[in-house]
Amino acid sequence: MFINIIMGWLFPWMIAFAFNEIGYHMKWWSVTPTEAGIISFIPYNLGIFPVISCLLIYVRKKVSLNPMFLIFIFSIIKTLMESWCINPTLLTNNKRM
């Protein structure tokens, strides 16, 4: 089982992470907002999108809620997470004078 985790999850994730970093620094692609720099690539490097979709499927099988409601809730949560990654001061009370 350990070999399956290494070869099927960890190894491809590390290769994708390396290619994303190389592509970003070589200016092969860019992600908006460009002002945020490498922070914009964090969801791609960490694999947030496939993980969230797998989590949605898992929750759908375990909880007896309307699937459209679950998609709505997951979309809202993901949007809030992305907003916080772009501007972390949204959750803090730091007032600059």
N, C-alpha and C positions, 0 to 999 in steps of 0.2 A: 504494500500500500504506500509506503514511504517513497518508493521509486516512482510510482504513478503520480504522486503529488509533485515530486521534483520535475519529472519529464513532461507532465501534462499541464502544470500550472506555473511553477516557479521559473523554469527555463524559458518558456515562451514569453512570460511577463517581462523578464529581464532583457530579452532580445527586443521586444517592442519598446521598452523604456529606452534602450540604447539608440534605436532608430529614431524615436521621437526627439531625443536630445540632439542627435546629429543633424536631423532635418531642420530643427529649429535654429541651431547655431549656424548652419550653412545657408540659412535663408531659403530653403526649399519650400517651406510653407510657413504660414503664420496663422494665429488664432486671435480673434478680437476678444476683448479690448487689448489693443497693442500697448497701451500705457502701463498695463499690469505686468508686462514682461513675461517671465517664465511662469508666473502664477497662473496664467491662462491655460497652461498645458498640464497643470496638476491633475484635473479629472481624466485626461487621456493617459498620463503616465501611471497613475494609480489604478486605472481600469475601473473607474467609478461607474461608468455606464453599463457594462456587462454585469457588474455586481448588483447594481440596483434592479436590473431586469430580472436576474435570477432570484433576488430577494422578493420581488413582486410575485413571481410565480410560486415561490415557497409559501408566502403569506396567503396567497389566493387558495392554495390547497389546504392550508391549516385553518383558515378563518372563513366562516360562512357569511361573507358580506358581498354586496353587489360588486362585480368586477369593475364596472365603470366608476364606482365610488373609490375603489382602491387605486385605480389609475389616477384619478383626480388627486387623492391624498399624496401618492408618491410623487406626482408632478409638482405639487405645491412644496413638499419637503425638499425635493431636489433643487427647485428654483431658489428657495430660501438658503440652502447650503451654498449654491453658486453665488448668490448675492453677498453672502457673508465672506466668501473667499475673495471676492473682488474688493470689498470694502469691510474689513474686519471691525471697524469702529461702529458699525451698525448695532452691534450687541453690547457695546460698552458705553459708559457715560463720560467719556473724555471730552470736556469742553475746553477749547483753546481760546485764550483771551489775547 
